[in-house]
Amino acid sequence: MALVPDSSPLGAPYWEGASRGELLIQRCDGCGHVFHPPLPVCPACGSTGWSWQPASGRGKVFSYTIVHQAAHPDFADRIPYIAALVELEEGPRMVADILDVAPEDVSIGMPVRVRFVEVAARIKLPQFAPCPAQT
C-alpha cells in the first residue's frame, strides 16, 4: 500500500490539480504574495483572501539530502533517493524527490522541472527532474 497525501479541505484543490498534472500554488488577493504549502491565511499580510494559480513547474534545487535508510517500508525499494527543497520560479519552496539523476550528480542550484508520479489510483505526487537551464 502506497503512502498517499492528506486531502484536507484546505489542500484538496492542490491535490486535485496534481491528479490532473497541474502544480497549483496560492496567491494572496490582497498583497500578491505567492505561498506553499497550503495555508488558510497569507503568511505575508495575514489576509484570508487568496486564490489558487498554476505554477510554471520550473525551479532549482535549494537544498537536498540523499536518503540511505527508509523511514517507512513503502520507501525501502527506492533507497538511495534524493529528497530536496526545490525553490519554484515563482518563489515558494517545496519538498519533493529529485528523479532521473544519480545521487552524486545532484547539486545546489540545479535547474529542475516538475514531473507527476502516480503512486495510487488517481493520486499523483509532484516530483522534480533535471532540465536544461532556463534562459
C-alpha positions as CSV (number, residue, x, y, z in Angstrom):
1,M,0.0,0.0,0.0
2,A,1.5,3.3,-1.0
3,L,1.5,6.3,1.2
4,V,-0.9,8.9,-0.1
5,P,-1.3,12.6,0.7
6,D,-3.7,14.0,3.2
7,S,-6.7,15.6,1.3
8,S,-8.0,18.1,3.9
9,P,-10.4,20.7,2.6
10,L,-7.7,23.3,2.6
11,G,-5.3,21.2,0.5
12,A,-7.8,19.4,-1.7
13,P,-7.5,21.8,-4.6
14,Y,-3.7,21.3,-4.6
15,W,-4.1,17.5,-4.8
16,E,-6.9,17.7,-7.4
17,G,-4.5,19.9,-9.5
18,A,-1.7,17.3,-9.1
19,S,-4.0,14.5,-10.2
20,R,-4.5,16.4,-13.4
21,G,-0.8,17.0,-13.8
22,E,-1.0,20.7,-12.7
23,L,1.1,22.3,-10.0
24,L,-1.0,24.8,-8.1
25,I,0.2,27.4,-5.5
26,Q,-1.7,30.1,-3.6
27,R,-1.6,33.8,-4.3
28,C,-2.8,36.4,-1.8
29,D,-5.6,38.5,-3.3
30,G,-4.5,41.4,-1.0
31,C,-0.7,41.7,-1.3
32,G,0.1,39.3,-4.2
33,H,2.4,37.1,-2.1
34,V,2.7,33.6,-3.5
35,F,3.0,30.7,-1.0
36,H,3.2,27.0,-0.4
37,P,2.3,24.7,1.4
38,P,-1.4,25.5,1.5
39,L,-2.3,27.8,4.4
40,P,-5.6,29.4,5.5
41,V,-4.1,32.9,5.7
42,C,-1.4,34.8,3.8
43,P,1.9,34.4,5.7
44,A,3.0,37.9,4.5
45,C,0.0,40.0,5.4
46,G,-2.5,37.8,7.3
47,S,-5.3,38.2,4.7
48,T,-7.8,35.3,4.4
49,G,-8.4,36.2,0.7
50,W,-6.3,34.1,-1.6
51,S,-6.7,32.1,-4.8
52,W,-5.1,29.1,-6.5
53,Q,-2.9,29.7,-9.5
54,P,-0.9,27.4,-11.8
55,A,2.8,27.4,-11.2
56,S,5.3,27.1,-14.1
57,G,6.7,23.9,-12.7
58,R,10.2,25.2,-13.1
59,G,12.6,25.7,-10.2
60,K,16.0,24.9,-8.8
61,V,17.4,22.7,-6.1
62,F,17.7,24.9,-3.0
63,S,18.9,22.1,-0.6
64,Y,18.9,18.3,-0.6
65,T,19.8,15.1,1.2
66,I,20.4,11.6,0.0
67,V,18.3,9.2,1.9
68,H,20.0,5.9,2.7
69,Q,17.6,4.4,5.3
70,A,13.9,4.1,4.7
71,A,11.7,5.9,7.3
72,H,8.8,3.7,6.1
73,P,8.6,0.3,4.5
74,D,7.0,1.7,1.4
75,F,10.2,3.6,0.6
76,A,12.6,0.6,1.1
77,D,12.9,-0.3,-2.6
78,R,13.8,3.3,-3.5
79,I,16.9,3.6,-1.4
80,P,19.0,5.7,-2.0
81,Y,16.8,8.6,-3.2
82,I,17.2,12.3,-3.2
83,A,14.8,14.4,-1.0
84,A,15.1,18.1,-1.9
85,L,13.8,21.5,-1.1
86,V,13.0,23.0,-4.5
87,E,12.7,26.7,-4.9
88,L,10.0,27.3,-7.5
89,E,10.4,30.0,-10.2
90,E,7.5,31.9,-8.5
91,G,9.4,31.9,-5.2
92,P,7.9,29.4,-2.8
93,R,9.9,26.3,-1.8
94,M,8.5,22.8,-1.7
95,V,9.8,19.4,-0.6
96,A,10.0,16.7,-3.3
97,D,12.1,14.0,-4.7
98,I,14.6,14.6,-7.5
99,L,14.3,11.9,-10.1
100,D,16.4,10.8,-13.1
101,V,19.8,11.8,-11.7
102,A,22.4,9.8,-9.8
103,P,22.7,11.0,-6.2
104,E,26.3,12.0,-6.8
105,D,25.3,14.3,-9.7
106,V,22.6,16.4,-7.9
107,S,23.8,19.9,-7.0
108,I,22.5,23.1,-5.3
109,G,21.1,25.4,-8.0
110,M,20.5,22.5,-10.4
111,P,17.5,23.5,-12.7
112,V,14.6,21.2,-12.3
113,R,11.1,20.8,-13.7
114,V,8.0,19.2,-12.1
115,R,7.0,15.7,-13.1
116,F,3.9,14.0,-11.7
117,V,4.3,10.4,-10.5
118,E,1.2,8.2,-9.9
119,V,1.5,6.5,-6.6
120,A,-2.0,5.1,-6.3
121,A,-5.2,5.3,-8.3
122,R,-5.8,9.0,-9.3
123,I,-3.1,10.1,-6.8
124,K,-0.1,11.8,-8.3
125,L,2.8,13.4,-6.4
126,P,4.7,16.3,-7.8
127,Q,8.4,15.3,-8.1
128,F,11.2,17.0,-10.0
129,A,13.8,16.0,-12.6
130,P,16.8,17.9,-14.0
131,C,16.1,20.1,-17.0
132,P,18.3,22.4,-19.1
133,A,18.9,25.8,-17.6
134,Q,16.2,28.4,-18.1
135,T,17.0,31.3,-20.3
